[in-house]
Amino acid sequence: MEFKDIWLKTMAPSNLLKKQDMKNFRFKIRGNTYDVEVKDFEYNIAQIEVNGTLYEVEVEQKETTRSKTPKLVRSQVQTKRTDSKIKKNVSNRATPVNAPLPGNIYKILVSVGDEVKKGDKIIIMESMKMENNVLAEKDGTISSIRVKEGDAVLQNDLLAEIE
C-alpha cells in the first residue's frame, strides 16, 4: 500500500495528532508517526512532503450541498380561531350584491335609498383593465353600500345590499 492510499484514508480528524501550524501536520498511521508539510494545494491536488520525501496526492472530499437560503427559526405564532375569520354584518332580509371578480371600484352609480329594478347598473368595477358592470339582482331599494370608489375588492366581497 502506497502512502498516497494511506493519506486518502486517514484524512479524518481523529488521525490528526498535532497541528504545528497551518501547513505542518503530524499523523500517526498504524503506529508510525509521519511529519507532513503541505507545500501547495490546488483544486483537489496537494503537493506534500512526508518525512523529507515529496508526494503529489489527490484529496477526496465528500460533496455536501448546503442550502444558500437561510432557515428562519422562530416560535409559532399563537392565534385565536375567532381572530382569523372576517365577520360580515349582513341583514337577513336584504339581498347581497357581491363582486363578480377581483378588481377596483371604478364608479358607484347609486346611493343609499335609491330605487332599482332588476338588471339596473349599480357599480362599475375595473378588473383586468376592463370595466365590468355590477347589476341589481332584484327590484328593491339600496339599503347599504359597503364600498367606495377606488377600493380594491376580491371575488365575492360584499359591495351593496338591496331590500
Contacts in CASP RR format, 6 or more apart in sequence:
PFRMAT RR
TARGET T0000
AUTHOR 0000-0000-0000
METHOD contacts of the structure
MODEL  1
MEFKDIWLKTMAPSNLLKKQDMKNFRFKIRGNTYDVEVKDFEYNIAQIEV
NGTLYEVEVEQKETTRSKTPKLVRSQVQTKRTDSKIKKNVSNRATPVNAP
LPGNIYKILVSVGDEVKKGDKIIIMESMKMENNVLAEKDGTISSIRVKEG
DAVLQNDLLAEIE
3 34 0 8 1.000
3 50 0 8 1.000
3 55 0 8 1.000
4 55 0 8 1.000
4 57 0 8 1.000
4 58 0 8 1.000
6 29 0 8 1.000
7 48 0 8 1.000
7 55 0 8 1.000
7 57 0 8 1.000
8 57 0 8 1.000
8 58 0 8 1.000
8 59 0 8 1.000
8 60 0 8 1.000
10 27 0 8 1.000
10 29 0 8 1.000
11 59 0 8 1.000
15 27 0 8 1.000
15 28 0 8 1.000
15 29 0 8 1.000
16 25 0 8 1.000
16 26 0 8 1.000
16 27 0 8 1.000
17 26 0 8 1.000
17 27 0 8 1.000
17 28 0 8 1.000
17 33 0 8 1.000
18 25 0 8 1.000
18 26 0 8 1.000
19 25 0 8 1.000
19 26 0 8 1.000
20 26 0 8 1.000
23 37 0 8 1.000
23 38 0 8 1.000
23 39 0 8 1.000
24 35 0 8 1.000
24 36 0 8 1.000
24 37 0 8 1.000
24 38 0 8 1.000
25 35 0 8 1.000
25 36 0 8 1.000
25 37 0 8 1.000
25 38 0 8 1.000
26 33 0 8 1.000
26 34 0 8 1.000
26 35 0 8 1.000
26 36 0 8 1.000
27 33 0 8 1.000
27 34 0 8 1.000
27 36 0 8 1.000
28 34 0 8 1.000
34 50 0 8 1.000
34 51 0 8 1.000
35 50 0 8 1.000
35 51 0 8 1.000
36 48 0 8 1.000
36 49 0 8 1.000
36 50 0 8 1.000
37 48 0 8 1.000
37 49 0 8 1.000
38 46 0 8 1.000
38 47 0 8 1.000
38 48 0 8 1.000
39 47 0 8 1.000
39 48 0 8 1.000
39 49 0 8 1.000
39 54 0 8 1.000
40 46 0 8 1.000
40 47 0 8 1.000
41 47 0 8 1.000
41 59 0 8 1.000
44 58 0 8 1.000
44 59 0 8 1.000
44 60 0 8 1.000
44 61 0 8 1.000
45 56 0 8 1.000
45 57 0 8 1.000
45 58 0 8 1.000
45 59 0 8 1.000
46 56 0 8 1.000
46 57 0 8 1.000
46 58 0 8 1.000
46 59 0 8 1.000
47 54 0 8 1.000
47 55 0 8 1.000
47 56 0 8 1.000
48 54 0 8 1.000
48 55 0 8 1.000
48 56 0 8 1.000
48 57 0 8 1.000
49 55 0 8 1.000
88 158 0 8 1.000
90 96 0 8 1.000
90 158 0 8 1.000
90 161 0 8 1.000
91 143 0 8 1.000
91 161 0 8 1.000
91 163 0 8 1.000
93 163 0 8 1.000
94 143 0 8 1.000
94 144 0 8 1.000
94 161 0 8 1.000
94 162 0 8 1.000
94 163 0 8 1.000
95 137 0 8 1.000
95 138 0 8 1.000
95 161 0 8 1.000
95 162 0 8 1.000
95 163 0 8 1.000
96 158 0 8 1.000
96 160 0 8 1.000
96 161 0 8 1.000
97 122 0 8 1.000
97 123 0 8 1.000
97 134 0 8 1.000
97 136 0 8 1.000
97 137 0 8 1.000
97 158 0 8 1.000
97 159 0 8 1.000
97 160 0 8 1.000
97 161 0 8 1.000
97 162 0 8 1.000
98 156 0 8 1.000
98 157 0 8 1.000
98 158 0 8 1.000
98 159 0 8 1.000
99 125 0 8 1.000
99 134 0 8 1.000
99 153 0 8 1.000
99 154 0 8 1.000
99 155 0 8 1.000
99 156 0 8 1.000
99 157 0 8 1.000
99 159 0 8 1.000
100 125 0 8 1.000
100 132 0 8 1.000
100 134 0 8 1.000
100 155 0 8 1.000
101 125 0 8 1.000
101 127 0 8 1.000
101 132 0 8 1.000
101 155 0 8 1.000
102 127 0 8 1.000
102 152 0 8 1.000
102 153 0 8 1.000
102 154 0 8 1.000
102 155 0 8 1.000
103 125 0 8 1.000
103 126 0 8 1.000
103 127 0 8 1.000
103 128 0 8 1.000
103 152 0 8 1.000
103 153 0 8 1.000
103 154 0 8 1.000
104 125 0 8 1.000
104 126 0 8 1.000
104 127 0 8 1.000
104 150 0 8 1.000
104 151 0 8 1.000
104 152 0 8 1.000
104 153 0 8 1.000
105 123 0 8 1.000
105 124 0 8 1.000
105 125 0 8 1.000
105 126 0 8 1.000
105 147 0 8 1.000
105 148 0 8 1.000
105 149 0 8 1.000
105 150 0 8 1.000
105 151 0 8 1.000
105 153 0 8 1.000
105 159 0 8 1.000
106 124 0 8 1.000
106 125 0 8 1.000
106 126 0 8 1.000
106 131 0 8 1.000
106 149 0 8 1.000
106 150 0 8 1.000
107 123 0 8 1.000
107 124 0 8 1.000
107 149 0 8 1.000
108 122 0 8 1.000
108 123 0 8 1.000
108 145 0 8 1.000
108 147 0 8 1.000
108 148 0 8 1.000
108 149 0 8 1.000
109 121 0 8 1.000
109 122 0 8 1.000
109 123 0 8 1.000
109 124 0 8 1.000
110 116 0 8 1.000
110 120 0 8 1.000
110 122 0 8 1.000
110 123 0 8 1.000
110 142 0 8 1.000
110 145 0 8 1.000
110 160 0 8 1.000
111 142 0 8 1.000
111 145 0 8 1.000
112 142 0 8 1.000
112 143 0 8 1.000
112 144 0 8 1.000
112 145 0 8 1.000
113 141 0 8 1.000
113 142 0 8 1.000
113 143 0 8 1.000
114 141 0 8 1.000
114 142 0 8 1.000
115 140 0 8 1.000
115 141 0 8 1.000
116 122 0 8 1.000
116 136 0 8 1.000
116 139 0 8 1.000
116 140 0 8 1.000
116 141 0 8 1.000
116 142 0 8 1.000
116 162 0 8 1.000
117 136 0 8 1.000
117 139 0 8 1.000
117 140 0 8 1.000
118 135 0 8 1.000
118 136 0 8 1.000
118 137 0 8 1.000
118 138 0 8 1.000
118 139 0 8 1.000
119 135 0 8 1.000
119 136 0 8 1.000
119 137 0 8 1.000
120 135 0 8 1.000
120 136 0 8 1.000
121 133 0 8 1.000
121 134 0 8 1.000
121 135 0 8 1.000
122 134 0 8 1.000
122 135 0 8 1.000
122 136 0 8 1.000
122 142 0 8 1.000
122 159 0 8 1.000
122 160 0 8 1.000
123 133 0 8 1.000
123 134 0 8 1.000
123 147 0 8 1.000
123 159 0 8 1.000
123 160 0 8 1.000
124 131 0 8 1.000
124 132 0 8 1.000
124 133 0 8 1.000
124 134 0 8 1.000
125 131 0 8 1.000
125 132 0 8 1.000
125 133 0 8 1.000
125 134 0 8 1.000
125 153 0 8 1.000
126 132 0 8 1.000
134 159 0 8 1.000
136 162 0 8 1.000
137 162 0 8 1.000
138 162 0 8 1.000
140 162 0 8 1.000
140 163 0 8 1.000
141 162 0 8 1.000
141 163 0 8 1.000
142 160 0 8 1.000
142 161 0 8 1.000
142 162 0 8 1.000
143 161 0 8 1.000
143 162 0 8 1.000
143 163 0 8 1.000
144 160 0 8 1.000
144 161 0 8 1.000
145 159 0 8 1.000
145 160 0 8 1.000
146 158 0 8 1.000
146 159 0 8 1.000
146 160 0 8 1.000
146 161 0 8 1.000
147 153 0 8 1.000
147 157 0 8 1.000
147 159 0 8 1.000
147 160 0 8 1.000
153 159 0 8 1.000
END
